[in-house]
Amino acid sequence: MNTALQPILELTIIIPGMFLAYLPVKSYIHAGSHKSFSDAGTDHADPSFLSLLLWLVPLLAIASILGGVICYHRNLSTTWILFPLLPCLFLLYHKTLQISIWKSVSVFLAVCAVFACVNSLSRAISALLMMPEEPALGSLLRLLWQHPDTDGIPLWFCTNAGFFYNLICWGFVLVAWYPASHAVRAMVEDDNFAQTWYVFWMIPLLFTGLNLFMVPRYKSTLYTGRILQGYIVISLVLLVILALFYTMFLLMAISLNRNARLQQENHFLSLQKQRYDTLLAAIEEARHARHDLRHHFVQLSSLAEQGDLEKIRQYLENATNKIPDLDMHFCENRAADSVIGYYCALAKRENIPFHAQTDLPAKITADEIDMCLVLSNLLENALEASLKTSAAKRSINISAYLHSPHLLLIQVTNPFDGEIHEKNHVFQSSKRHGNGVGIQSVRRIAEKNGGASTFTYESSVFSAKIMLRI
């Protein structure tokens, strides 16, 4: 017997679907991007995600109930509601995120593909539960074949199959919760994996299309021969293949991320090696300068006896220029000191004043790779902006220190000329079309462990303030 609950149950799966789609991209929700230093706490729960659920879940529930009631009274398949509803849900999904269209499409379609496979399996379960007794099967098939649009034909899953459909979908959410919130989230946030999203969406789209292609036009088709058994097997095989593909894709992403991490470590090690060689050269120059100091005194004494003050001034000026610049040590932490020293050398090569006030101990409990990525991204942006600024206004200022045993504060300021483009609170790249990668990377590193970041630009001065929890 058909009830209004049947189409409603078919549509309520949009609730676990949207919930699962948001798990890997919680850090991209609009409200979460405005977290201030005072808002950052030890609790890793994202308040923006919780506030989103408070209005999204009731909205989805209302949409499911209204859609189910319309299907029931109009005797329509839920497909007529679901197909126009999905684009609206995607638009809502994308607009609530600070994320590229490729990533949002890929994640959304990935969830749709899984739920499409579960839909096919639930359709088979529904057909099994509503299978007629064998003596009446022939007459029923003839009825369905001759009158495929008769009101007596069930348009929706039976009630038990509807509950099974929702149970499996929520079960998949629970199973995927941890990998979606950690491994998949890291994959989404990994800038080294950005190009892959341009093609990933094709696979879930293909699986969704295969499941739609499998939907029989008439219910009687499933009761013909062994079609129902084959339908169940194919539905399970598609679901397993899709799960294996997602697993392989995730493992590939983890491997690529590990390789990128190693490359970053090698890069920072090379910076430390350059820094070490520079310090050794400076120390050697200082040793030679001290050795030559006695000869300078003899020469100055001779010039003083002659009373030639102009030659004394010229001699002192030449000797001062030959004294090596030993202002090359910025802090006790070797990793941070290497990065700051590297960009200080680049700045001095371009005659850009570089001022650093850093007080970082040799041992910091923070992830040094993340700390160095923040420093290098900020200093690289500051250097590039300074190169585009008039020579008289150029300067780079950085301060980094421990505010408390568990808080590391970093601030970088630099003047800039021109305009800074910001779209939906995301800075646009000045080197290419699209979102800027450096600041987004800094923001994600800061916020992933409960830290915070603020970026301001006024009076032709750009300022970045970062708080890292350690």
C-alpha positions, 0 to 999 in steps of 0.5 A: 500500500502506498503512503506519503512516507515512501517518497519522503524517505527517498528524498530524505537521503539529501540530508546525509548526502549534504552532511557527508559532502561538507565533512572534507571542506569544513575549513572552507565554510565562509563563516570560519574564515573570519576567526580572530585571534581571540576566537581561536581555542583548543576546541577543534570543532568548527563552530561555522560547521555547527551553525551551518547545520542548524539551519541547513538540516531543517531546510533539507528536511522541509524540502524532503517532506514537501517534495514527498507530499507533492510526489504522493498527491501528484503520483510522481516519481521522486526523480521529478523532484530530485533532478531539479533539486540537486542543482539547487543543492549544489549551488547552495553547497558551493556558495557556502564555501570558499573553494574552487568550482572544481573541488566543490563539483568533485566532492559533490559528485563523489557523494552523489555517485555513492548514493546512486549506487546505494539507490540501485541496491535499495531499488533491488531490495524494494523489488524483493520485498514487493515480489508477488507470490508465484501463482499470481506472478504471470497475471501481474506481469501481464497487467504491468506490461499492458498498463505500465502507467496504472496507479496500482504500480508502486512508483516508490520504494516500499517503506521498509526499503526506504528505511533501508536506503536511509540506514545505508546512507547514514551508515556510509556517513559514519564509516566515511566520517574519519577518512573524510574529516582527515585524509580527504580533507588533507587532500582537498587542502593540498595545493600540490594536488590541485590539478587532479580535481580538473579530471576527478569529477568525471569518474563519479559522474560516470558511476552516477550515469551507469546507475541511472542507466540501470533504472528499469523503465517498468517495474515488471522488468525486474521480475523477468527471468533472472534480471533481479538477481543480476541487478542486485549483483551489478549494483553491489559490484558498482558500489565495490568498484567505486569504493576501491577507486576512492580508496586508490585515489586517496592512497595516491593522494597520500603518497603524492602529499608525502612526496611533496612533504619530502620535497619541502623538507629537502628545500628547507634543508638546502636553505639551512645548508646555504645559511650555514655556508654563508655564516661560515664565510662571514666568520672567516671574513671576520677572522681575517678582519681581526687579523688585519686590525694591527696593520690598520692601526699602523697605517692610521698612526702613520697618517695621523703623524702626517696630519692628513685628516682627509686620507684618514677619513678615506682610509676608515671608509674603505676599511669599514666597507670591507668589514663583513655584515654579521647581522645574519643571525635572527633567532636560535631556531635553525629552521626559521633562521634559515628561511628568514636569512634566505629572504633577507639575502634576496631582499638585500640583493634588490636593495630592499630594507629588511627588518627582523625582530625574532625571538624563537628558541632552538626547540619548538613543539610546532611542526617546523615544516608548517612554520617554515611554510608560513614564513616563506609564503609571507616573506615571498609575497612581501618580496614580490610586492616590494619589487613592484613598489617604488624604491623609496617606499620599499621595506619588509618587516617581520616579527616572530616570537612566542606569546606563550609556551603554546602560542607562536605569533608572526607578523609581516608588513610591507608597502604595496602599490596598485590594487589588491583584489579580494573575492568572497574574502579570498585574495586573488592571485596577482600572477595568474587568474584565480585565487591566490595560493600562498595566503590560502595555504597560510590560512589553512595551516594556521587554522587547522590546529586552532590557530588564526590569521588576519590579513589587512591592507590600508594606507598602502601597507599590507599586514599579515598576522598569524597565530600558530598553536604549538 
